[in-house]
Amino acid sequence: MPNVEITVPEHLEMQIAQLIEQGEFVNREEAIQELLSTGLRAYKTSGPIEEEEPGFEEEGMMGHEDEYVF
């Protein structure tokens, strides 16, 4: 299996660590493999997301793409 090195924002690393602590995954390698695989399947199913006008939805309320505060 090929090795891949990635750099992720700290908030994503913290979310991955939390999933491991909760027992969702055995270790980081398993977590990252499964999350990438799931993301790729979802991308293939739905296709690329079209660009929208910049706004709150682009960066989220806290400045992170995947983080929204209600």
BELZIPE-V204802 format. One record per residue. N is the residue number from 1. RES is the residue in one small letter. PHI is phi in degrees with one decimal (NA if undefined). OMEGA is omega in whole degrees, 0 to 359 (999 if undefined). D_FIRST is the distance of its C-alpha to the first C-alpha in whole Angstrom. Layout:
BEGIN
n:N res:RES phi:PHI omega:OMEGA d_first:D_FIRST
n:N res:RES phi:PHI omega:OMEGA d_first:D_FIRST
END
This chain:
BEGIN
n:1 res:m phi:NA omega:179 d_first:0
n:2 res:p phi:-67.0 omega:175 d_first:4
n:3 res:n phi:-95.4 omega:179 d_first:7
n:4 res:v phi:-129.7 omega:177 d_first:10
n:5 res:e phi:-109.5 omega:179 d_first:13
n:6 res:i phi:-130.9 omega:173 d_first:16
n:7 res:t phi:-117.3 omega:180 d_first:19
n:8 res:v phi:-121.2 omega:176 d_first:21
n:9 res:p phi:-61.1 omega:183 d_first:25
n:10 res:e phi:-57.8 omega:182 d_first:26
n:11 res:h phi:-65.6 omega:176 d_first:27
n:12 res:l phi:-72.7 omega:178 d_first:24
n:13 res:e phi:-60.5 omega:179 d_first:22
n:14 res:m phi:-65.7 omega:179 d_first:26
n:15 res:q phi:-67.1 omega:177 d_first:25
n:16 res:i phi:-63.8 omega:179 d_first:21
n:17 res:a phi:-60.4 omega:180 d_first:23
n:18 res:q phi:-65.3 omega:178 d_first:26
n:19 res:l phi:-62.0 omega:179 d_first:24
n:20 res:i phi:-67.3 omega:179 d_first:22
n:21 res:e phi:-61.3 omega:180 d_first:26
n:22 res:q phi:-79.6 omega:178 d_first:27
n:23 res:g phi:86.0 omega:178 d_first:25
n:24 res:e phi:-67.7 omega:180 d_first:23
n:25 res:f phi:-136.1 omega:181 d_first:19
n:26 res:v phi:-74.7 omega:182 d_first:19
n:27 res:n phi:-155.2 omega:182 d_first:17
n:28 res:r phi:-61.8 omega:181 d_first:16
n:29 res:e phi:-59.4 omega:179 d_first:12
n:30 res:e phi:-62.8 omega:181 d_first:13
n:31 res:a phi:-60.0 omega:183 d_first:16
n:32 res:i phi:-67.3 omega:177 d_first:14
n:33 res:q phi:-60.3 omega:183 d_first:11
n:34 res:e phi:-68.4 omega:181 d_first:14
n:35 res:l phi:-66.6 omega:177 d_first:17
n:36 res:l phi:-66.0 omega:179 d_first:15
n:37 res:s phi:-61.2 omega:179 d_first:14
n:38 res:t phi:-63.1 omega:179 d_first:18
n:39 res:g phi:-63.8 omega:179 d_first:19
n:40 res:l phi:-66.6 omega:177 d_first:17
n:41 res:r phi:-63.4 omega:180 d_first:19
n:42 res:a phi:-65.1 omega:180 d_first:22
n:43 res:y phi:-64.7 omega:180 d_first:22
n:44 res:k phi:-63.9 omega:182 d_first:22
n:45 res:t phi:-72.3 omega:186 d_first:25
n:46 res:s phi:-99.7 omega:183 d_first:27
n:47 res:g phi:77.8 omega:181 d_first:26
n:48 res:p phi:-67.8 omega:177 d_first:27
n:49 res:i phi:-82.8 omega:180 d_first:29
n:50 res:e phi:-71.9 omega:178 d_first:32
n:51 res:e phi:-67.2 omega:176 d_first:34
n:52 res:e phi:-115.1 omega:178 d_first:37
n:53 res:e phi:-61.9 omega:180 d_first:40
n:54 res:p phi:-60.3 omega:179 d_first:39
n:55 res:g phi:-173.8 omega:180 d_first:40
n:56 res:f phi:-59.4 omega:184 d_first:39
n:57 res:e phi:-65.1 omega:181 d_first:36
n:58 res:e phi:-72.9 omega:183 d_first:34
n:59 res:e phi:-110.6 omega:183 d_first:34
n:60 res:g phi:79.2 omega:183 d_first:35
n:61 res:m phi:-71.8 omega:183 d_first:38
n:62 res:m phi:-104.3 omega:178 d_first:37
n:63 res:g phi:93.0 omega:178 d_first:35
n:64 res:h phi:-114.8 omega:183 d_first:31
n:65 res:e phi:-56.5 omega:189 d_first:30
n:66 res:d phi:-105.0 omega:185 d_first:29
n:67 res:e phi:-127.1 omega:180 d_first:32
n:68 res:y phi:-124.7 omega:179 d_first:35
n:69 res:v phi:-117.3 omega:180 d_first:39
n:70 res:f phi:-112.8 omega:999 d_first:41
END
